[in-house]
Amino acid sequence: MKPFGWTLGRVKHVQELAGTVGRQPGEPPIASMGSTGPPHVEDPLLIRDRLVCDGAQVTRPSIDPYREPVETHVYLCGGKIRLSMPVVVKIRASHPPYFSEAVVKAAYYMGVLADVSEAGLENFEKYRDGLLADVSYAGVGGCAGYVSSFYGLRRLSVPVFVKAPPAESYPWLKAAAENGMSGVLVDEELVGDTSLEVGVSVVDRELRFLGLRNEVSVLAGGWSVRGSDDIYKLVALGADAVVLSNAVEYAVGYPDAKARADVLRERMENLLLGLQRELKLLAGAAGVSSVFNSLVGNRELLRAVELDREIRLKLGVKQAGVG
């Protein structure tokens, strides 16, 4: 059984990017300019399946990422953290050491963060400046940032992300920012009754209303993030970077394939490379040359297809066909 939100086609796609099946490793498949996915052909499973990317027009011409540069890097926490693309990979406590180290090593050398807040720092000392760790490890030092809850928030010399479930309101944002919060991690794997899309959009808009958006970064994601299209849409809804969890396992063939650590690392690098190339294609089609400057929180690049009006207003996305 695949988790809700995943299809066999999605699993095969991320496996292709990682080089475990079929195609050239890390190469984004290009079939046509049409769509074979939800909501036009497949049934929508998630809110973001009813969101489509608004293509560039004459006044905002498209960009060919094979011939023109499209920058995918993003900055977190006022420029303290630079990522090569808006991606964070998550390591679970249940992952065996050979798998965890391979994924963390690949993420480190590909310039993205690894969230090890569930697994701890013990096996990743060499890569600590590319990790998000639990706040209980604050005495170790050297990490890119720490993950805490609002009630465990403390002032540290490194950025601190407060982990929270998706919600329709975040009244604690201002108080948390005054007490040292550098970012919010909206994690759909925490208990909550709000969709990830709504939670991301709400926290982004509330931070902008408070005048804190340039100082406080937003990370979001979890089990339902399936690939570059989900990353693109969540970034446009307000996330600076998106957390991958199940997608990583599917891509590298874990736990079905007992591959060597070096093979797992290569597959993970292929996945990240493929995601980056796809993000460039998506951004280029929208006329965007910089993900950080032009895509983050830019809902004008999204349109909703047959989406409930109340949800659409919460997202701040226009109906398809509206200029």
N, C-alpha and C positions, 0 to 999 in steps of 0.2 A: 504494500500500500504506500502510495506517495502522499505526502502531506497535502492538505487542501491548498490549492493555488498552484500546484505543480502538475504538469502533464508529461507524458512520455516524450513528446516533441521537445519540450523545454529541457528535459534531462539530456536528451541526445545532443541538443544544441551546445550546452555548456561542456559536454564531453568532447564535442568536435573542437571547440576552442582550445581545450586542454591537450588535444592530440591523443585521446584514448580511443577514439573511433574515427574511421573514415578520412576526413578531410585533412588538409595541411594544418599542422598545429598553429593555433593562434590566429587563423585566417578567418575573418568574418564572412559568412556566406551571403552572397548577393543574388537574389532570385529575380526581383523586378521592383518597379516603383509602386506596385499595388500592395494590398494587404491580404494576408491569409489568416491573420490572427483576430482575436476578439477586438471590438464587438461585432465586426463585419461577417466573420465566418464562424469562428469558435465562440462558444458561450462565454461571456465574461464571468470570471471567478472573483475578481477583486475590483475595488473602486477604480484603481488606476487602469484597469482593462477598458474602461469606458472613456479614458482620456486619450486623445490623439495629439500628435505633434503638429503644430501649425507650420507648414512649409514656407520657405522664403518666397517673396514675390519680386516684382520689378523694383520697388523702392527699397527692398532689402534682399539683394541677390544672394543666391546660394553660394557656398564655398566648396571647392573640390579639395578635400583634405589630402589627396594624393599629390597635388600640385601647389597648394597654398597651406601655410601653417595654421593649425588649429591647436590652441594651447589647452591642455586638459588639467594643468596643475591648479591646485587650490591652496589657500592659506587659512589656517585656523588660529583662533585666539590672538587676533591682532597681529598676525604675521610670525608668531613664535614657532608655529609648526607648518611646514610646507609638504604637501603631498603631490606626487606626480600625476595623480588622478583622484577623483572624489570617491575613493574606496577605502574601506577598513575591513579587515578579515577577522573573524571571531574564532577563538580557540575555546573549546569546551573542556571542562574538568574530566569528562569521560574519554577524551581523545588520548590515545597512547602516545608516549614520548616520541617515537619515530615519526609519527604523523605530525604532531604539533611542531616539532623542531623544523621539519621540512617546510611546512607552510609558513612559519614565522621567518625562516631564513629567506624564502622566496619573496615574502612581503617586504622584508628589510631591504633587500637589494633592488627591488622594483620601486622603492620609494613610497610605499603605503604603510599605514599603521596596522598593527595587530593588537586586537583587544584580548588580553590574557587575564582579565579581571576575575574570571571563573577558575582559571587553571593555576594562577600564581606565577611568580618570577623565577622559581628555583632552577628551571632548565633552560632559561633564556638570557643568561647574564650578558652574553656577547652582543645581544641585540636590544638591550634595554632602552636605548635612546630612540627606538622605533616602536615602543610598546605603550599601551594603556593598561595600567595595573590597578588593583584594588587599593583604596586609600590606606588600608592597614599596612601596606608596604612602603609607606611614606618615608620611613627611615633609611631605606636602601639608597634612594637618590638616583639620578641619572636617567630616569624614564622621560618619555615625551610628555606624558600626562597621567593623571590618576582619575579613577572612576569612583564616585561616592554616591550616597543617597543624600537627600536634603538634610536629614538629621545628623549625618556623619560629616557634614561639610566643615572643612577647616582651611585656614590660610596656609598655603604651601608655596615653595619657590618655583613650582612647576604648575602648568595649567591643570585645573580640576574640573572634570565633567560630572555633572549630576545626572545620574541615571533615573529615568522616570518612564512609566507606561504612557501610551498615547492617551490624551485626555482632551476634553473640550474647553478646558480653561487651566491656566497655570498661574494662579494668583501669587505664588511664592517667588516668581522670577526676580522681581526687584530686590527683595530681601536677600535672596541667594547671591545675586550679583554683588551686593554690598558686602557680603561675607566671603568673597573670594572665588565665586564661581566663574569659570572661564568658558564653559560650554554646557550644553544640554544634550544628553544622549537619550533619544526617544526609542525605547526598546519594546517592540511588540511582543517579546517573549515574557515580559512581565505581565502580571494580572491586570486586565483592564477591559472595558467594554466599548472602547472607541477604536475606530480603524486607524491604521498607521498613517494613511494619507491625511485624514483630518487632524490627527495629532501633530504632524509635521507642519502643516499649514498654520494651525493655531499658534504654535509656539513661535514660528517665524514672524507672524503678524503682531503678536503681543510684544515681542522684543523690539520690533520696529516702532510700535506705538510708544514704548517706554524710552526710545532713543538709545537702546543698548545693543542693537544688532551688529554694529561694527566691532564691539568688544566681546560679545558672547557668541560662540559658534554653535552650530546645530548639527549633530550626528543623528542618523535615524536608520532603522533597518531591523532585520531579524530573519526568521525562517521563510517568509514569503517572497523575499527578494530573489528573482530568478535570473536576472541578466542585465545587460546594458540598457534595455528599454525601461525597466523598473528604476534603475539608477538615474537615468535621464529625467524621468517624470518626478521622482522624489526630490531631485535637486531643483527642478523648476518650481516645485511646491514650497521650497524653502530650506532644504537640507544642504549643508556645505559638503558633506560626504555621507556615503551610504554603507551600512554594515552588512557584509555577506556572511552567512553561516551555513545553511544547508547547501547552497549553491557550490560552495567549496568542496564539500564531501562528494556531491554528485560528479563534479568536474574531474576530480582526480581518481574516482573509482573506489572511494572508501565507503564501507569497509569490505566490499566484495573482493576487490583486487588487493592482494597482499604484495604490493610493489615495494622495491627498495626505496630508501629515503631519498637517494639522488634522483630516482625516477619521479617520485612524488613532487620533489622540488621543481623539476623541469615542467611537469604538468601544471603546477601552480603558476609558474612564470608564464607558460603559454596562455593560461586562462586570463591572467592580468593583462598580458599583451593584447589578446583578442578583445577583451572588454574595452581597452583604451582605443583600439582601432574602430570599434563599433561606435563608441562615444564620439569620436571625431566625425564619423559618417553622419550620425544623427545631428550633431551640432552644425556641421557644414550644410546639411539640408535645410536647417532653419536660419542660415545666414549668420551663425554665431562663430566668431573666431577665438573667443576666450570663454571657457566654461565658468571661471570664477567671476569675471567681470560682467558677463552678459546672460548667464543662464541661472545662477543661484537666485531663487525666489522670483523668477520672471514668469509669472503665470500667463502673460500674453503669448507665450510660445506654446500654450496648451489650449485645447478645446475639448468640451465634453459632449459625448454622444449618448443621448437617451439616459442621462443621469438625473436622479431625483433632484428637484430644484433646491431643496433645503441643504442637501449635501454639497451641491454645486456652489451655493453661496458661502458655505463654510470653507470651501477650498479657494474661493475667489477666482474660479475659472469660468470663462464665458461659454455659452452654448455654441456648438459647431454651427458655422454659417453666419455668425455674428462678427462683424468687423472690429 
